[in-house]
């Protein structure tokens, strides 16, 4: 049997029944400050789209939205600057930002050194 998720003494069902103000009191300081300022129009529209019943994932450019308990179990696609990265929202993601799960930078992949990179390759003829 999987372990039941508890965040700072609160179960997922309890957190889903909380208002945004009550939820912000148990989150960390940065998330509390962000929620205290209120959600902007883009974030509100995204949450409305997410509440609609649909099988397709919801695409968003909004990387600064905090994962809320009502979003758990949904599939979203977060834009990383090049493509939309699919993200399945789980209960352990509550309190994190959507942008944390769609990385914008990739690992650097180097190939062989070019001409002039080393002393021996500088003497090689260029054709």
C-alpha positions in Angstrom: 0.0 0.0 0.0 1.5 3.4 -1.0 2.3 5.8 1.8 -0.3 8.6 2.2 0.9 12.1 1.3 1.1 14.6 4.2 2.4 18.2 3.7 3.2 19.9 7.0 0.7 17.8 8.9 -2.1 18.3 6.3 -3.5 15.5 4.0 -4.2 16.2 0.3 -8.0 16.1 0.8 -7.7 18.7 3.6 -5.5 20.9 1.4 -8.0 20.7 -1.5 -10.7 22.0 0.8 -8.7 25.0 2.0 -9.0 28.5 0.6 -6.0 30.1 -1.1 -5.3 32.2 2.0 -5.3 29.3 4.4 -3.1 27.3 2.0 -0.6 30.1 1.7 -0.1 30.0 5.5 1.4 26.5 5.4 3.5 27.2 2.3 7.1 28.6 2.4 7.7 32.4 2.5 8.3 32.9 -1.2 5.1 31.0 -2.2 3.2 32.8 0.6 4.3 36.2 -0.7 3.4 35.3 -4.3 -0.1 34.0 -3.4 -0.7 37.0 -1.1 -0.2 39.3 -4.1 -2.9 37.3 -6.0 -2.9 35.5 -9.3 -2.6 37.4 -12.5 -5.1 37.0 -15.4 -2.9 34.5 -17.2 -2.7 32.3 -14.1 -6.4 32.6 -13.5 -7.2 31.6 -17.1 -4.9 28.6 -16.8 -6.6 27.4 -13.7 -10.0 27.7 -15.3 -8.8 25.7 -18.3 -7.4 23.1 -16.0 -10.7 22.7 -14.1 -12.6 21.8 -17.3 -12.9 18.1 -17.9 -10.7 17.1 -20.8 -8.4 14.3 -21.9 -5.9 16.5 -23.5 -3.1 18.2 -21.5 -3.3 22.0 -21.1 -0.5 24.0 -22.6 0.9 27.0 -20.8 3.8 29.5 -20.9 3.1 30.4 -17.3 6.2 29.0 -15.5 5.8 31.1 -12.4 2.5 29.5 -11.2 2.7 27.6 -8.0 1.4 24.0 -8.0 -1.8 24.0 -6.0 -3.6 21.0 -4.5 -6.5 21.4 -7.0 -4.0 20.8 -9.8 -2.8 17.4 -8.6 -3.4 14.5 -11.0 -3.6 16.7 -14.1 -1.4 16.7 -17.1 0.0 20.0 -18.3 2.6 21.0 -20.9 5.0 23.8 -19.8 6.9 25.8 -22.4 10.7 25.8 -21.8 11.5 28.3 -24.5 11.7 25.8 -27.3 9.1 23.0 -26.8 6.2 22.2 -24.5 7.5 19.7 -21.9 4.8 17.3 -20.6 4.5 17.4 -16.8 2.2 15.1 -14.8 1.4 16.9 -11.5 1.7 14.8 -8.4 1.1 15.6 -4.7 4.8 16.0 -4.0 5.0 19.0 -6.4 2.6 21.1 -4.2 4.3 24.4 -3.4 6.8 24.3 -6.3 6.7 26.3 -9.5 5.7 24.8 -12.8 9.0 26.1 -14.3 11.0 23.8 -12.1 9.8 20.8 -14.0 10.5 22.1 -17.5 14.2 22.8 -17.6 15.3 25.5 -20.0 19.0 24.5 -20.3 20.3 21.3 -21.6 23.5 19.5 -20.9 26.4 20.7 -23.1 27.5 18.0 -25.6 31.0 18.5 -26.9 32.5 16.8 -29.9 36.1 16.6 -31.1 38.3 19.7 -30.7 38.4 22.0 -33.7 41.4 23.2 -35.7 43.7 25.4 -33.6 42.3 24.1 -30.3 45.6 22.4 -29.4 49.2 23.1 -30.4 49.3 19.9 -32.6 46.1 20.8 -34.5 47.3 24.3 -35.2 50.1 23.0 -37.5 47.6 20.9 -39.5 46.8 22.1 -42.9 43.3 23.5 -43.5 41.6 22.1 -46.5 
